[in-house]
Amino acid sequence: MHFGVLGSGIIGLTTALELQKEFPTARVSVIADRFNEDTVSYVAAGIFRPGTSFMGPTQEITQQWMTDAFNYWDELRRSKEAPLAGVCQLSGYIYSRTSPSIVRNHFIEKLLPVYRRATEEELKLCHGGWKYGSFFTTCLTESRLFLPYATKKFLENGGEVVRLHVRNFFEVPQNYDVLLNCTGMGAKELCADQHLVPIRGQVLKVRAPWVKTAFYGDYDTYVLPGFETVTLGGCRQFDSYNTDWCKYDSMAIRERCYDLLPSLRKAEIVRECVGLRPHRSVVRVEPELITNSEGRRLKIVHNYGHGGYGVTTAPGTARYAVGLVRDLLAGNSKL
């Protein structure tokens, strides 16, 4: 048995590891032309906090993705490998002046160990005259550490890496039993998927070791402490393909974050990053059989379109995708 995983971001790597777990005697190859710092995953702040509009094929399946993903990250956090994998526990606050619904999250209120209403005293921790707030405890995954950790684990398990840019599924040189498409924005060209759009994001990484708590405010404002730096964000620019750093976005992010936490004004800016989140209104995790003009058939399981929540949901959709692989091989697929 030989599986090919297209894409080496966090979706591709967690899917490859899940394949090795479920099919320990199979060959697994990761096929990609970008790795580690060249992937969108590398930029991500990596906090487990899905957006409430995130959606899979059904509400029940989506919630299962969340549960499986959190359990994966939390189990890794509790293990001795947590520092190498870049996974830790993090608590934080979500504030809003607009609506109490903004500080609620139906996906994680019963899943996280702590998710509660902020007290009146806690609403005053940050500047801004906040009316509504929630406090929560979750996991954070530093992709800068997790991607090389996952790659090393994949290779130690006997996995193979193939450096190749794939423009067409039938360009893949070997006959794989199943191909798993984890190409993120690359799926727009690969699948001619008009439902997949980029949501441009820009963040600053600053050195502020005194910040130990996460903070969210209105207008996509967030302060997220990681292992070495604190991520300041953000922006969500729909259907923007601009990968260049923008000084105006940077100014707006700094102003909002400095207003939220004034001590950040003295923080050293380490770097500024831009990424295009691969957004799909319904995340695509489904099987497909395709045939070319020469009659060659390919079994494919798609796993892409996670938007800004790839790190959050990757282990959950990986497990679901590998379940679809199992069904395909057993002839139980609905195709």
N, C-alpha and C positions, 0 to 999 in steps of 0.2 A: 504494500500500500504506500502510495506517495502523494502527499498533499503539497500544494503550492499556496503560499500566502503572499498576496500582492500588497505591499506597503509595510513600512518599518516604523511607523509611529506607534503610539501607545495602543491603538486599536489592533494593529497588525501583530505587535509583539505579544499582547495578552492572548490574542487568538491563537498564535503559534504555540504558546506555552500550554494553553488549554487542549490543543490537539495532541501534544506530546503526553499530556496527562491521561487523556481518554483513549489514545491509540499508541501505547508505549512501544510497540514494535514497528510502527510506521516511520517512513522517512518524511521529514517536514522541511521544506525550503522556504525561506523568506526571500522574495524577489522585489528589489527596490533600487532606486538610483539615488535616494537621499536617506541619510542616517543621522541619528542623535541630534546635534545642534542645527541640522538643516531641515528638521521636521517642525511642523506647527506645534506639535506636542511639547517641544523643548521650551517654548515661550510660556506655556500655561502655568498659572499660579497653582493649580492642582488641588483646590479645596473641594471636599465632597459636599457640594451644595447644588443640586440640580435646579434648573429653572422650572417654574411651575407649568410652563407651556411645553416642556419637553414631552414628546409623544412617540410611542412605538405603535404597532398595529392595533393594539387594544390597551385599555387602561390596566387590565389585569396583568398583561405581559410586561407593560412598562414598569409597574410596581415590582414585579419579580426581578426585572433587570436591576432596579435600585437596591433591592434586598440582597441579591447575589453579589453585586458590586461592593456594597458597604461591608458585607461579611468578609469578602476577600481582602479589602484594604485593612479592616480592623484586625483580622487574623495575622496579616503580615506585620502590622504595627506591634502586635504582642510578641512577635517572634524575635529571636536574637539577630535576625538579618535586617531588622527595621532600619538601623542607621545606614547600612549599605544600600538598601532599597530606596531610602529617602522618604520613609513613611513615618509620620508622627501624629500625635493627638493635638488638636487645636480647638480652643474655645473662642467664641466671638459674639458680637452683637449685630443685629440688623435694625437700623433706625429708619423712620419715615415721618415726614410732616404731612403726608398726603392722605394715606388710608391705612387702616389696620390690616387690610388684606395683603398689603405689600410685605409685611413682616411675618406672614404665615406661609407654610409650605407643606401641602398635603402629602408629598412624597416621603418626607423625613421626620415629621413631628412624632410619629410613633416608632420610627426606626432608629433614630439616634439615641444614645444613652441619656442625653439631656436636651430638651427643647421646651422652653417655657417663656412666659411673658416677662418682659423686663420690668423691674420695679421703677418707681418714680425717681429714686436715687440714681439708678443705672441710666436712666434717660438723660441725666445731667453729666454723665461721664465725658461726653464729647460736646463740643460747641455745635450750635445749630437749632436750639429750641425744639428738640424732637418731641413729638406727641405720642408716637407708637414705637414699640420695640420688642424684640425677642432676643433671648440668650440661648445659645446652643453649643454643644460639644460634638466635634466631628473628627474626621481624619484629613490630613493634608499629605499629598504626594508630590515630592519635588522631582519633576520629570528629568531634570539635569542629572539626577542620581539614578532614578528608576530605569531610564532607557538603557544605559550601559549595563546596569545590573541585570535587567531582563534579557538583554542580548547575550551576556556571559552565561546566564543560566540556560538559555536556549541552545547555545553552542555546546555547553557541557553535557546536555541531554542528547547530543548527536545531531543537532540541527545544522542546516547548511544555509549559507547566505549567497545569493546570486545578485550581482550588480547589473541591473538592466532596467532601462526605461521602457515600459510597455504601453504602446498606443492602441493596441488591439489584442483582445484575448488570445487570438490565434497566432500571435507573434511569440507567445511563450514556447520555448524550444522543446520542451519535453511533454510527454503525455502523462499528465497528472490525473489521479483518480478524481480529485475535486480541487478546484481553484477557489480560494477565498479572497474576495475583493475588499480589501481594507485600505483603499487608496485615497480616502478623504476627498479633497477638491479634485484630485486626479480623475475621479469617477465621472466628472462632468464631461470630459472628453472621451473617456474609455467607454462609458455607457450612453453617451449622448443624452444625459439626464438634465432636462431643463428645469426640474424641480429643485436641483441643487444650486444654491447660491452662496457666495462668500459673504461673511459678516466680518468686516475688518476690525481688528482690535489693536490697540497700542497701550503699552504699559511702561512704567519706569521701575527699575530695580535699584533700591537704595540701601545704604548701610545704616541701619537703625536698630542695633541689638537690644535697645531698651523696650522695643515694642514686642510684646509677647501675646497680644490678643488681637483677633481679627475684628475689623469694623466695616460695616456697609452703611452707606447713606443713599439718599435719592440721587437720581441722574447717573446711575451706573458708577457710583463712587465706591471704591473699596481700598482697604489697607490690609494686606495679608502677609504676615510674617512667615518666612520659610527658614531653611537650614542656615543659610549664609546672608541672605538679603531679604528685604521687605518689598513686596510687589505693590505698586500704586497704580490704580486704574480708575476708570477705563473709558472705553468708547465702543459702540456697536454701530458700525456704518454698513447698512444693508446694501448688498450688490456692489460693493466697492472692491476693485482689484488692485488698489494702490498698496504696494508693499514698502513704500518709502516712509521713513520717519517724518512726521509733520510737527513743526515747532508750535503750531497753534493748538493742536491736540495736547501736546506736552504741557503748554501753559495752562490749559483748562484743567487737566488732570491734577497738576501741582496745586493750582488754586483751590480746587474742591477738597483735595486730601489735606492740604495745610490748614484749611478752615476746620476740617473735621478733627485733625490732630495737630495742633500748632507746633509741637516739638519736632515734627518732621522737617521743618524749615532748615534745621541744622544738619540734616542727614546728607551724606555724600551720595551723589547720583553715580551708580556704578555703570549702568548701561540703560539704553532704551530699546525696546523690542516691538516689532510689528508682526502680526500674523493674520492669516485669512481663515476664519473658522468655517468649516464645511457644513452649512446649515441646510436642513431639509425639514419641512413642516412635519412629516412623518419619517422618522429615522428608518432607513432601509436595511432590514435584516431579514432576508428571504432567499429561497433557492431559485435558480433559473437554469433551464437547459437551452443552450444555443447551438445552432448548426450553421456552418459556413457553406459557401457555394460548392465546395468539393465533398460535402457530406460529412465532414468531421464534426463530431458532437463533443461538447464540453459541459460538464456539470459544474455549476458555479453557485457559491453562497455569498451573497452580498452582505457587507457589514460596514456601512458608512452613513454620513449625514448627521453626525452627533452635535454639530454646531460648537458652542463653547463648553460642552459638557462631555468631551471625550474622555478626559482623565476620570471624571466622576463615574461614568457608566461603563467604561471599557471592559472590566471583568464580567459584568452582567451580560452585555451583548455578546461577548466572546463565548461565554458558556451556552447561550441560546443558539449562536451560530453553529457551534460544534454539535449541538443537538440536532440541528437541521442536516448537518453532514451525515450523522448517524442514520437519520431517516432516509436520506438519499441513497446511501449504500445498502440499506435494508429493503429498499423498495417501498417504504412507507410514506414517502413524500406525496403531497397533494398535487404535484405537478402532473 
